[in-house]
């Protein structure tokens, strides 16, 4: 599987894709609910090797919402460079997501994601700033796509974990 940090992106699609991307972002929690519905808590918190558990992957998506909201502020303030992500993921490692109820994690993601989507809609989709790691311009619509792709990256990992748990 391709590591997230090895992915390259071509943001060459029209800004008219924004409504479709927003539906993807909104649908992440529904997909998580479906994927985890019949899983025991034991399986939800099991760690494959040195990787994260299903709960920790969900928690990671919650943890990143603060970064997304910060980048919304960067766009609002017309900053030329978006803030950098904490690539060590310290917040996820120290959050104790495995001690939480999976439904509660998904509900929290749904709440923070709804806020993020609302704030995305307040910006112009073609507004642009530089992404610090990718070192390329990123429009608001591109950031929405980037987050949706990141969600799907983790959903695919969770799906594989579920298939291997059976």
OpenMM code with the backbone's topology and positions (N, CA, C; nanometers):
from openmm import Vec3, app, unit

residues = "UNK UNK UNK UNK UNK UNK UNK UNK UNK UNK UNK UNK UNK UNK UNK UNK UNK UNK UNK UNK UNK UNK UNK UNK UNK UNK UNK UNK UNK UNK UNK UNK UNK UNK UNK UNK UNK UNK UNK UNK UNK UNK UNK UNK UNK UNK UNK UNK UNK UNK UNK UNK UNK UNK UNK UNK UNK UNK UNK UNK UNK UNK UNK UNK UNK UNK UNK UNK UNK UNK UNK UNK UNK UNK UNK UNK UNK UNK UNK UNK UNK UNK UNK UNK UNK UNK UNK UNK UNK UNK UNK UNK UNK UNK UNK UNK UNK UNK UNK UNK UNK UNK UNK UNK UNK UNK UNK UNK UNK UNK UNK UNK UNK UNK UNK UNK UNK UNK UNK UNK UNK UNK UNK UNK UNK UNK UNK UNK UNK UNK UNK UNK UNK UNK UNK UNK UNK UNK UNK UNK UNK UNK UNK UNK UNK UNK UNK UNK UNK UNK UNK UNK UNK UNK UNK UNK UNK UNK UNK UNK UNK UNK UNK UNK UNK UNK".split()
positions = [
    Vec3(0.0836, -0.1187, 0.0000),
    Vec3(0.0000, 0.0000, 0.0000),
    Vec3(0.0880, 0.1249, 0.0000),
    Vec3(0.0485, 0.2222, -0.0770),
    Vec3(0.1210, 0.3481, -0.0870),
    Vec3(0.1044, 0.4291, 0.0413),
    Vec3(0.2152, 0.4711, 0.1011),
    Vec3(0.2090, 0.5541, 0.2211),
    Vec3(0.1458, 0.6885, 0.1860),
    Vec3(0.0712, 0.7435, 0.2805),
    Vec3(0.0053, 0.8721, 0.2586),
    Vec3(0.1065, 0.9794, 0.2194),
    Vec3(0.2190, 0.9822, 0.2869),
    Vec3(0.3182, 1.0866, 0.2607),
    Vec3(0.3911, 1.0687, 0.1279),
    Vec3(0.3729, 0.9535, 0.0636),
    Vec3(0.4322, 0.9323, -0.0689),
    Vec3(0.3364, 0.9693, -0.1823),
    Vec3(0.2128, 1.0006, -0.1477),
    Vec3(0.1143, 1.0365, -0.2505),
    Vec3(0.1492, 1.1701, -0.3151),
    Vec3(0.1220, 1.1794, -0.4414),
    Vec3(0.1355, 1.3046, -0.5177),
    Vec3(-0.0038, 1.3439, -0.5640),
    Vec3(-0.0268, 1.4709, -0.5785),
    Vec3(-0.1591, 1.5196, -0.6146),
    Vec3(-0.1513, 1.6170, -0.7309),
    Vec3(-0.2454, 1.6019, -0.8236),
    Vec3(-0.2649, 1.6974, -0.9318),
    Vec3(-0.3996, 1.7639, -0.9081),
    Vec3(-0.3942, 1.8870, -0.8684),
    Vec3(-0.5171, 1.9601, -0.8407),
    Vec3(-0.5588, 2.0355, -0.9667),
    Vec3(-0.6047, 1.9601, -1.0651),
    Vec3(-0.6369, 2.0206, -1.1936),
    Vec3(-0.7845, 2.0064, -1.2304),
    Vec3(-0.8671, 1.9810, -1.1322),
    Vec3(-1.0103, 1.9670, -1.1583),
    Vec3(-1.0789, 2.1013, -1.1344),
    Vec3(-1.1970, 2.1201, -1.1910),
    Vec3(-1.2659, 2.2489, -1.1775),
    Vec3(-1.3218, 2.2699, -1.0360),
    Vec3(-1.3343, 2.3942, -0.9979),
    Vec3(-1.3907, 2.4265, -0.8665),
    Vec3(-1.5368, 2.3831, -0.8561),
    Vec3(-1.6003, 2.3575, -0.9679),
    Vec3(-1.7400, 2.3113, -0.9663),
    Vec3(-1.7528, 2.1714, -0.9042),
    Vec3(-1.6399, 2.1054, -0.8762),
    Vec3(-1.6407, 1.9755, -0.8091),
    Vec3(-1.6653, 1.9877, -0.6589),
    Vec3(-1.6614, 2.1098, -0.6061),
    Vec3(-1.6724, 2.1295, -0.4614),
    Vec3(-1.7948, 2.0605, -0.4002),
    Vec3(-1.9159, 2.0723, -0.4550),
    Vec3(-2.0304, 2.0051, -0.3920),
    Vec3(-2.0133, 1.8523, -0.3828),
    Vec3(-1.9529, 1.7931, -0.4829),
    Vec3(-1.9301, 1.6481, -0.4822),
    Vec3(-1.8301, 1.6113, -0.3726),
    Vec3(-1.7260, 1.6899, -0.3597),
    Vec3(-1.6241, 1.6640, -0.2581),
    Vec3(-1.6832, 1.6822, -0.1183),
    Vec3(-1.7688, 1.7814, -0.1014),
    Vec3(-1.8330, 1.8025, 0.0292),
    Vec3(-1.9207, 1.6833, 0.0681),
    Vec3(-1.9869, 1.6219, -0.0303),
    Vec3(-2.0670, 1.5020, -0.0026),
    Vec3(-1.9757, 1.3880, 0.0434),
    Vec3(-1.8600, 1.3746, -0.0192),
    Vec3(-1.7637, 1.2721, 0.0247),
    Vec3(-1.7218, 1.2957, 0.1689),
    Vec3(-1.6896, 1.4204, 0.2009),
    Vec3(-1.6471, 1.4536, 0.3372),
    Vec3(-1.7579, 1.4233, 0.4382),
    Vec3(-1.8780, 1.4584, 0.4033),
    Vec3(-1.9915, 1.4337, 0.4922),
    Vec3(-2.0160, 1.2839, 0.5089),
    Vec3(-1.9919, 1.2057, 0.4065),
    Vec3(-2.0206, 1.0636, 0.4088),
    Vec3(-1.9203, 0.9771, 0.4839),
    Vec3(-1.8094, 1.0340, 0.5244),
    Vec3(-1.7083, 0.9549, 0.5952),
    Vec3(-1.7670, 0.8891, 0.7201),
    Vec3(-1.8439, 0.9634, 0.7975),
    Vec3(-1.8959, 0.9066, 0.9226),
    Vec3(-1.9979, 0.7961, 0.8962),
    Vec3(-2.0788, 0.8114, 0.7938),
    Vec3(-2.1759, 0.7059, 0.7607),
    Vec3(-2.1024, 0.5780, 0.7203),
    Vec3(-1.9960, 0.5932, 0.6446),
    Vec3(-1.9191, 0.4755, 0.6047),
    Vec3(-1.8535, 0.4098, 0.7264),
    Vec3(-1.8027, 0.4911, 0.8181),
    Vec3(-1.7439, 0.4363, 0.9401),
    Vec3(-1.8482, 0.3630, 1.0242),
    Vec3(-1.9672, 0.4217, 1.0355),
    Vec3(-2.0747, 0.3553, 1.1105),
    Vec3(-2.1054, 0.2186, 1.0513),
    Vec3(-2.1153, 0.2128, 0.9199),
    Vec3(-2.1454, 0.0867, 0.8519),
    Vec3(-2.0321, -0.0141, 0.8712),
    Vec3(-1.9097, 0.0307, 0.8579),
    Vec3(-1.7954, -0.0589, 0.8663),
    Vec3(-1.7780, -0.1189, 1.0053),
    Vec3(-1.8098, -0.0423, 1.1086),
    Vec3(-1.7816, -0.0849, 1.2458),
    Vec3(-1.9043, -0.1388, 1.3186),
    Vec3(-2.0188, -0.1370, 1.2550),
    Vec3(-2.1460, -0.1709, 1.3200),
    Vec3(-2.1424, -0.3026, 1.3974),
    Vec3(-2.0901, -0.4067, 1.3415),
    Vec3(-2.0950, -0.5390, 1.4042),
    Vec3(-1.9629, -0.5834, 1.4650),
    Vec3(-1.8738, -0.4886, 1.4889),
    Vec3(-1.7431, -0.5244, 1.5446),
    Vec3(-1.7454, -0.5166, 1.6967),
    Vec3(-1.6810, -0.6123, 1.7598),
    Vec3(-1.6694, -0.6101, 1.9056),
    Vec3(-1.5696, -0.5012, 1.9455),
    Vec3(-1.5815, -0.4552, 2.0686),
    Vec3(-1.4879, -0.3547, 2.1187),
    Vec3(-1.3452, -0.4093, 2.1163),
    Vec3(-1.3315, -0.5367, 2.1410),
    Vec3(-1.1994, -0.5991, 2.1392),
    Vec3(-1.1340, -0.5848, 2.0013),
    Vec3(-1.2117, -0.6094, 1.8963),
    Vec3(-1.1584, -0.5966, 1.7605),
    Vec3(-1.1348, -0.4502, 1.7232),
    Vec3(-1.2198, -0.3609, 1.7735),
    Vec3(-1.2058, -0.2184, 1.7419),
    Vec3(-1.0802, -0.1573, 1.8026),
    Vec3(-1.0333, -0.2144, 1.9121),
    Vec3(-0.9138, -0.1582, 1.9761),
    Vec3(-0.7882, -0.2436, 1.9562),
    Vec3(-0.7998, -0.3509, 1.8787),
    Vec3(-0.6833, -0.4356, 1.8504),
    Vec3(-0.5872, -0.3625, 1.7574),
    Vec3(-0.4611, -0.3706, 1.7893),
    Vec3(-0.3571, -0.3066, 1.7075),
    Vec3(-0.2836, -0.4121, 1.6265),
    Vec3(-0.2850, -0.3956, 1.4956),
    Vec3(-0.2082, -0.4895, 1.4117),
    Vec3(-0.0600, -0.4519, 1.4146),
    Vec3(0.0197, -0.5307, 1.4811),
    Vec3(0.1628, -0.4991, 1.4890),
    Vec3(0.1837, -0.3656, 1.5577),
    Vec3(0.2536, -0.2768, 1.4904),
    Vec3(0.2814, -0.1444, 1.5481),
    Vec3(0.1834, -0.0385, 1.4973),
    Vec3(0.0808, -0.0816, 1.4226),
    Vec3(-0.0148, 0.0136, 1.3668),
    Vec3(-0.1218, 0.0560, 1.4656),
    Vec3(-0.2066, 0.1453, 1.4213),
    Vec3(-0.3178, 0.1931, 1.5023),
    Vec3(-0.4340, 0.0950, 1.4948),
    Vec3(-0.5174, 0.0990, 1.5965),
    Vec3(-0.6422, 0.0236, 1.5978),
    Vec3(-0.7462, 0.0973, 1.5131),
    Vec3(-0.8598, 0.0342, 1.4903),
    Vec3(-0.9704, 0.0997, 1.4197),
    Vec3(-1.0093, 0.2267, 1.4940),
    Vec3(-1.0243, 0.2184, 1.6266),
    Vec3(-1.0605, 0.3362, 1.7059),
    Vec3(-0.9566, 0.4470, 1.6923),
    Vec3(-0.8302, 0.4101, 1.6881),
    Vec3(-0.7247, 0.5112, 1.6755),
    Vec3(-0.7248, 0.5754, 1.5371),
    Vec3(-0.7576, 0.4995, 1.4347),
    Vec3(-0.7708, 0.5604, 1.3012),
    Vec3(-0.8845, 0.6621, 1.3010),
    Vec3(-0.9957, 0.6265, 1.3617),
    Vec3(-1.1090, 0.7199, 1.3693),
    Vec3(-1.0684, 0.8416, 1.4518),
    Vec3(-1.0030, 0.8172, 1.5644),
    Vec3(-0.9561, 0.9280, 1.6478),
    Vec3(-0.8588, 1.0185, 1.5740),
    Vec3(-0.7751, 0.9604, 1.4911),
    Vec3(-0.6802, 1.0389, 1.4114),
    Vec3(-0.7542, 1.1368, 1.3198),
    Vec3(-0.8633, 1.0907, 1.2595),
    Vec3(-0.9417, 1.1806, 1.1741),
    Vec3(-0.9991, 1.2953, 1.2565),
    Vec3(-1.0425, 1.2671, 1.3785),
    Vec3(-1.0909, 1.3724, 1.4680),
    Vec3(-0.9767, 1.4689, 1.5004),
    Vec3(-0.8624, 1.4127, 1.5368),
    Vec3(-0.7479, 1.4948, 1.5762),
    Vec3(-0.7068, 1.5921, 1.4666),
    Vec3(-0.7190, 1.5503, 1.3418),
    Vec3(-0.6763, 1.6364, 1.2307),
    Vec3(-0.7728, 1.7502, 1.2007),
    Vec3(-0.8935, 1.7438, 1.2544),
    Vec3(-0.9891, 1.8513, 1.2276),
    Vec3(-0.9377, 1.9860, 1.2780),
    Vec3(-0.8593, 1.9878, 1.3847),
    Vec3(-0.8007, 2.1136, 1.4329),
    Vec3(-0.7067, 2.1730, 1.3273),
    Vec3(-0.6305, 2.0869, 1.2599),
    Vec3(-0.5438, 2.1335, 1.1512),
    Vec3(-0.6279, 2.1906, 1.0373),
    Vec3(-0.7334, 2.1198, 1.0005),
    Vec3(-0.8187, 2.1670, 0.8916),
    Vec3(-0.8801, 2.3022, 0.9251),
    Vec3(-0.9289, 2.3159, 1.0475),
    Vec3(-0.9868, 2.4441, 1.0894),
    Vec3(-0.8807, 2.5538, 1.0898),
    Vec3(-0.7585, 2.5183, 1.1300),
    Vec3(-0.6501, 2.6158, 1.1258),
    Vec3(-0.6195, 2.6604, 0.9841),
    Vec3(-0.6254, 2.5670, 0.8918),
    Vec3(-0.6010, 2.6028, 0.7519),
    Vec3(-0.7137, 2.6881, 0.6959),
    Vec3(-0.8358, 2.6670, 0.7435),
    Vec3(-0.9461, 2.7561, 0.7051),
    Vec3(-0.9098, 2.8996, 0.7462),
    Vec3(-0.8576, 2.9134, 0.8678),
    Vec3(-0.8147, 3.0459, 0.9154),
    Vec3(-0.7014, 3.1007, 0.8297),
    Vec3(-0.6093, 3.0140, 0.7892),
    Vec3(-0.4999, 3.0585, 0.7020),
    Vec3(-0.5546, 3.1158, 0.5715),
    Vec3(-0.6529, 3.0477, 0.5137),
    Vec3(-0.7171, 3.1001, 0.3918),
    Vec3(-0.7868, 3.2327, 0.4206),
    Vec3(-0.8616, 3.2375, 0.5308),
    Vec3(-0.9328, 3.3620, 0.5653),
    Vec3(-0.8367, 3.4791, 0.5814),
    Vec3(-0.7188, 3.4506, 0.6349),
    Vec3(-0.6199, 3.5559, 0.6576),
    Vec3(-0.5273, 3.5769, 0.5381),
    Vec3(-0.5602, 3.5099, 0.4265),
    Vec3(-0.4827, 3.5240, 0.3026),
    Vec3(-0.3337, 3.4966, 0.3222),
    Vec3(-0.3026, 3.3982, 0.4046),
    Vec3(-0.1617, 3.3640, 0.4263),
    Vec3(-0.1072, 3.2928, 0.3025),
    Vec3(0.0153, 3.3206, 0.2651),
    Vec3(0.0713, 3.2573, 0.1453),
    Vec3(0.1047, 3.1088, 0.1659),
    Vec3(0.1243, 3.0681, 0.2925),
    Vec3(0.1614, 2.9308, 0.3240),
    Vec3(0.0677, 2.8765, 0.4311),
    Vec3(0.0096, 2.7603, 0.4040),
    Vec3(-0.0774, 2.6948, 0.5020),
    Vec3(0.0059, 2.6379, 0.6159),
    Vec3(-0.0541, 2.6285, 0.7319),
    Vec3(0.0189, 2.5722, 0.8462),
    Vec3(0.0549, 2.4263, 0.8218),
    Vec3(0.1622, 2.3855, 0.8857),
    Vec3(0.2183, 2.2513, 0.8694),
    Vec3(0.1469, 2.1537, 0.9628),
    Vec3(0.1272, 2.0328, 0.9157),
    Vec3(0.0730, 1.9259, 0.9996),
    Vec3(0.1831, 1.8735, 1.0908),
    Vec3(0.1434, 1.8202, 1.2062),
    Vec3(0.2374, 1.7525, 1.2948),
    Vec3(0.2542, 1.6111, 1.2408),
    Vec3(0.3598, 1.5896, 1.1676),
    Vec3(0.3799, 1.4607, 1.1012),
    Vec3(0.4152, 1.3479, 1.1993),
    Vec3(0.4404, 1.3827, 1.3252),
    Vec3(0.4655, 1.2782, 1.4258),
    Vec3(0.3340, 1.2197, 1.4790),
    Vec3(0.2226, 1.2883, 1.4518),
    Vec3(0.0897, 1.2450, 1.4984),
    Vec3(0.0844, 1.2267, 1.6504),
    Vec3(0.1568, 1.3099, 1.7217),
    Vec3(0.1633, 1.3005, 1.8673),
    Vec3(0.0249, 1.3069, 1.9318),
    Vec3(-0.0613, 1.3905, 1.8793),
    Vec3(-0.1957, 1.4040, 1.9353),
    Vec3(-0.2698, 1.2704, 1.9334),
    Vec3(-0.2593, 1.1975, 1.8252),
    Vec3(-0.3268, 1.0682, 1.8135),
    Vec3(-0.2640, 0.9652, 1.9076),
    Vec3(-0.1329, 0.9648, 1.9150),
    Vec3(-0.0659, 0.8671, 2.0010),
    Vec3(-0.0984, 0.8887, 2.1487),
    Vec3(-0.1201, 1.0136, 2.1893),
    Vec3(-0.1404, 1.0419, 2.3314),
    Vec3(-0.2874, 1.0566, 2.3709),
    Vec3(-0.3802, 1.0452, 2.2770),
    Vec3(-0.5216, 1.0759, 2.3039),
    Vec3(-0.5981, 0.9658, 2.3771),
    Vec3(-0.5505, 0.8444, 2.3749),
    Vec3(-0.6221, 0.7360, 2.4413),
    Vec3(-0.7532, 0.6997, 2.3739),
    Vec3(-0.7556, 0.7024, 2.2421),
    Vec3(-0.8793, 0.6741, 2.1683),
    Vec3(-0.9335, 0.5337, 2.1952),
    Vec3(-0.8474, 0.4387, 2.2273),
    Vec3(-0.8941, 0.3023, 2.2519),
    Vec3(-0.9819, 0.2912, 2.3760),
    Vec3(-0.9730, 0.3863, 2.4666),
    Vec3(-1.0549, 0.3817, 2.5880),
    Vec3(-1.1947, 0.4400, 2.5650),
    Vec3(-1.2195, 0.4921, 2.4450),
    Vec3(-1.3470, 0.5565, 2.4142),
    Vec3(-1.4398, 0.4613, 2.3403),
    Vec3(-1.5671, 0.4892, 2.3476),
    Vec3(-1.6683, 0.4128, 2.2756),
    Vec3(-1.6610, 0.4494, 2.1277),
    Vec3(-1.6648, 0.3506, 2.0408),
    Vec3(-1.6531, 0.3752, 1.8966),
    Vec3(-1.7662, 0.4647, 1.8454),
    Vec3(-1.8872, 0.4416, 1.8908),
    Vec3(-2.0001, 0.5261, 1.8479),
    Vec3(-1.9776, 0.6716, 1.8872),
    Vec3(-1.9199, 0.6904, 2.0070),
    Vec3(-1.8907, 0.8265, 2.0530),
    Vec3(-1.7831, 0.8915, 1.9665),
    Vec3(-1.6830, 0.8148, 1.9280),
    Vec3(-1.5786, 0.8679, 1.8394),
    Vec3(-1.6388, 0.9111, 1.7056),
    Vec3(-1.7228, 0.8268, 1.6500),
    Vec3(-1.7843, 0.8591, 1.5204),
    Vec3(-1.8755, 0.9806, 1.5350),
    Vec3(-1.9489, 0.9887, 1.6450),
    Vec3(-2.0361, 1.1052, 1.6682),
    Vec3(-1.9527, 1.2331, 1.6808),
    Vec3(-1.8387, 1.2230, 1.7480),
    Vec3(-1.7506, 1.3399, 1.7602),
    Vec3(-1.6964, 1.3809, 1.6243),
    Vec3(-1.6553, 1.2828, 1.5444),
    Vec3(-1.6075, 1.3141, 1.4098),
    Vec3(-1.7185, 1.3806, 1.3286),
    Vec3(-1.8397, 1.3300, 1.3420),
    Vec3(-1.9524, 1.3872, 1.2693),
    Vec3(-1.9725, 1.5340, 1.3068),
    Vec3(-1.9602, 1.5655, 1.4345),
    Vec3(-1.9776, 1.7031, 1.4820),
    Vec3(-1.8690, 1.7950, 1.4286),
    Vec3(-1.7424, 1.7543, 1.4456),
    Vec3(-1.6334, 1.8422, 1.4011),
    Vec3(-1.6282, 1.8505, 1.2491),
    Vec3(-1.6623, 1.7433, 1.1818),
    Vec3(-1.6627, 1.7444, 1.0358),
    Vec3(-1.7724, 1.8363, 0.9824),
    Vec3(-1.8874, 1.8346, 1.0461),
    Vec3(-1.9972, 1.9229, 1.0060),
    Vec3(-1.9540, 2.0693, 1.0171),
    Vec3(-1.8827, 2.1019, 1.1219),
    Vec3(-1.8318, 2.2378, 1.1410),
    Vec3(-1.7324, 2.2731, 1.0308),
    Vec3(-1.6439, 2.1806, 0.9989),
    Vec3(-1.5449, 2.2010, 0.8932),
    Vec3(-1.6129, 2.2247, 0.7581),
    Vec3(-1.7113, 2.1423, 0.7251),
    Vec3(-1.7830, 2.1565, 0.5981),
    Vec3(-1.8528, 2.2928, 0.5924),
    Vec3(-1.9155, 2.3303, 0.7024),
    Vec3(-1.9808, 2.4625, 0.7080),
    Vec3(-1.8784, 2.5724, 0.6793),
    Vec3(-1.7612, 2.5646, 0.7417),
    Vec3(-1.6591, 2.6675, 0.7219),
    Vec3(-1.6004, 2.6646, 0.5813),
    Vec3(-1.5881, 2.5466, 0.5213),
    Vec3(-1.5421, 2.5396, 0.3827),
    Vec3(-1.6365, 2.6172, 0.2908),
    Vec3(-1.7658, 2.6056, 0.3179),
    Vec3(-1.8664, 2.6718, 0.2333),
    Vec3(-1.8592, 2.8237, 0.2426),
    Vec3(-1.7917, 2.8771, 0.3449),
    Vec3(-1.7819, 3.0226, 0.3595),
    Vec3(-1.6659, 3.0811, 0.2796),
    Vec3(-1.5836, 2.9947, 0.2222),
    Vec3(-1.4677, 3.0393, 0.1460),
    Vec3(-1.4925, 3.0253, -0.0039),
    Vec3(-1.4145, 3.0973, -0.0809),
    Vec3(-1.4193, 3.0834, -0.2258),
    Vec3(-1.3393, 2.9602, -0.2651),
    Vec3(-1.3981, 2.8677, -0.3420),
    Vec3(-1.3285, 2.7431, -0.3763),
    Vec3(-1.1972, 2.7630, -0.4507),
    Vec3(-1.1802, 2.8762, -0.5190),
    Vec3(-1.0581, 2.8974, -0.5971),
    Vec3(-0.9498, 2.9732, -0.5211),
    Vec3(-0.9782, 3.0135, -0.3965),
    Vec3(-0.8767, 3.0810, -0.3167),
    Vec3(-0.7604, 2.9851, -0.2943),
    Vec3(-0.6383, 3.0365, -0.2987),
    Vec3(-0.5218, 2.9470, -0.2984),
    Vec3(-0.4137, 2.9922, -0.2006),
    Vec3(-0.3460, 2.8944, -0.1418),
    Vec3(-0.2254, 2.9131, -0.0605),
    Vec3(-0.1341, 2.7943, -0.0881),
    Vec3(-0.0115, 2.8055, -0.0460),
    Vec3(0.0869, 2.6990, -0.0682),
    Vec3(0.0743, 2.5920, 0.0410),
    Vec3(0.0714, 2.4646, -0.0010),
    Vec3(0.0741, 2.3550, 0.0961),
    Vec3(0.2193, 2.3328, 0.1365),
    Vec3(0.2488, 2.3287, 0.2672),
    Vec3(0.3893, 2.3245, 0.3104),
    Vec3(0.4646, 2.1958, 0.2769),
    Vec3(0.3992, 2.0804, 0.2850),
    Vec3(0.4690, 1.9543, 0.2560),
    Vec3(0.4712, 1.9247, 0.1063),
    Vec3(0.3579, 1.9460, 0.0401),
    Vec3(0.3501, 1.9177, -0.1036),
    Vec3(0.4256, 2.0197, -0.1876),
    Vec3(0.4464, 2.1373, -0.1289),
    Vec3(0.5162, 2.2471, -0.1971),
    Vec3(0.4501, 2.2803, -0.3310),
    Vec3(0.3186, 2.2934, -0.3255),
    Vec3(0.2432, 2.3314, -0.4436),
    Vec3(0.1207, 2.4110, -0.3986),
    Vec3(0.0679, 2.4937, -0.4883),
    Vec3(-0.0523, 2.5684, -0.4524),
    Vec3(-0.1685, 2.4741, -0.4234),
    Vec3(-0.2494, 2.5134, -0.3261),
    Vec3(-0.3662, 2.4341, -0.2896),
    Vec3(-0.4854, 2.5293, -0.2745),
    Vec3(-0.5801, 2.5142, -0.3668),
    Vec3(-0.7031, 2.5915, -0.3568),
    Vec3(-0.7893, 2.5328, -0.2443),
    Vec3(-0.8891, 2.6068, -0.2025),
    Vec3(-0.9815, 2.5572, -0.1006),
    Vec3(-1.0448, 2.4261, -0.1473),
    Vec3(-1.0863, 2.4186, -0.2729),
    Vec3(-1.1450, 2.2952, -0.3260),
    Vec3(-1.0438, 2.1812, -0.3231),
    Vec3(-0.9161, 2.2132, -0.3429),
    Vec3(-0.8107, 2.1119, -0.3378),
    Vec3(-0.7924, 2.0613, -0.1952),
    Vec3(-0.8005, 2.1539, -0.0992),
    Vec3(-0.7877, 2.1128, 0.0399),
    Vec3(-0.9018, 2.0192, 0.0781),
    Vec3(-1.0225, 2.0504, 0.0345),
    Vec3(-1.1371, 1.9634, 0.0615),
    Vec3(-1.1134, 1.8254, 0.0005),
    Vec3(-1.0643, 1.8216, -0.1221),
    Vec3(-1.0329, 1.6952, -0.1890),
    Vec3(-0.9234, 1.6201, -0.1138),
    Vec3(-0.8196, 1.6905, -0.0717),
    Vec3(-0.7078, 1.6326, 0.0018),
    Vec3(-0.7568, 1.5656, 0.1302),
    Vec3(-0.8457, 1.6326, 0.2024),
    Vec3(-0.9011, 1.5763, 0.3263),
    Vec3(-0.9866, 1.4537, 0.2940),
    Vec3(-1.0675, 1.4598, 0.1882),
    Vec3(-1.1498, 1.3445, 0.1485),
    Vec3(-1.0619, 1.2262, 0.1102),
    Vec3(-0.9532, 1.2523, 0.0406),
    Vec3(-0.8599, 1.1453, 0.0041),
    Vec3(-0.7933, 1.0866, 0.1286),
    Vec3(-0.7605, 1.1728, 0.2238),
    Vec3(-0.7005, 1.1253, 0.3484),
    Vec3(-0.8003, 1.0385, 0.4259),
    Vec3(-0.9256, 1.0816, 0.4297),
    Vec3(-1.0305, 0.9983, 0.4912),
    Vec3(-1.0332, 0.8605, 0.4261),
    Vec3(-1.0372, 0.8583, 0.2933),
    Vec3(-1.0458, 0.7311, 0.2212),
    Vec3(-0.9211, 0.6451, 0.2438),
    Vec3(-0.8068, 0.7077, 0.2587),
    Vec3(-0.6837, 0.6346, 0.2899),
    Vec3(-0.7037, 0.5558, 0.4199),
    Vec3(-0.7575, 0.6225, 0.5211),
    Vec3(-0.7785, 0.5558, 0.6502),
    Vec3(-0.8953, 0.4574, 0.6448),
    Vec3(-0.9981, 0.4888, 0.5692),
    Vec3(-1.1092, 0.3946, 0.5544),
    Vec3(-1.0628, 0.2653, 0.4881),
    Vec3(-0.9735, 0.2758, 0.3925),
    Vec3(-0.9212, 0.1557, 0.3265),
    Vec3(-0.8406, 0.0720, 0.4253),
    Vec3(-0.7619, 0.1360, 0.5093),
    Vec3(-0.6849, 0.0636, 0.6103),
    Vec3(-0.7797, -0.0061, 0.7078),
    Vec3(-0.8818, 0.0653, 0.7527),
    Vec3(-0.9808, 0.0081, 0.8439),
    Vec3(-1.0510, -0.1111, 0.7773),
    Vec3(-1.0894, -0.0958, 0.6525),
    Vec3(-1.1557, -0.2043, 0.5806),
    Vec3(-1.0664, -0.3275, 0.5751),
    Vec3(-0.9392, -0.3083, 0.5473),
    Vec3(-0.8454, -0.4201, 0.5418),
    Vec3(-0.8321, -0.4850, 0.6791),
    Vec3(-0.8281, -0.4031, 0.7842),
    Vec3(-0.8185, -0.4555, 0.9205),
    Vec3(-0.9419, -0.5406, 0.9545),
    Vec3(-1.0574, -0.4930, 0.9149),
    Vec3(-1.1824, -0.5662, 0.9414),
    Vec3(-1.1822, -0.7001, 0.8671),
    Vec3(-1.1412, -0.6979, 0.7411),
    Vec3(-1.1359, -0.8219, 0.6633),
    Vec3(-1.0373, -0.9219, 0.7245),
    Vec3(-0.9261, -0.8724, 0.7758),
    Vec3(-0.8258, -0.9616, 0.8365),
    Vec3(-0.8663, -1.0096, 0.9743),
    Vec3(-0.9613, -0.9391, 1.0383),
    Vec3(-1.0051, -0.9771, 1.1726),
    Vec3(-1.1023, -1.0940, 1.1687),
    Vec3(-1.1646, -1.1162, 1.0540),
    Vec3(-1.2642, -1.2250, 1.0435),
    Vec3(-1.2006, -1.3609, 1.0268),
] * unit.nanometer
topology = app.Topology()
chain = topology.addChain("A")
for resn in residues:
    res = topology.addResidue(resn, chain)
    for name in ("N", "CA", "C"):
        topology.addAtom(name, app.Element.getBySymbol(name[0]), res)
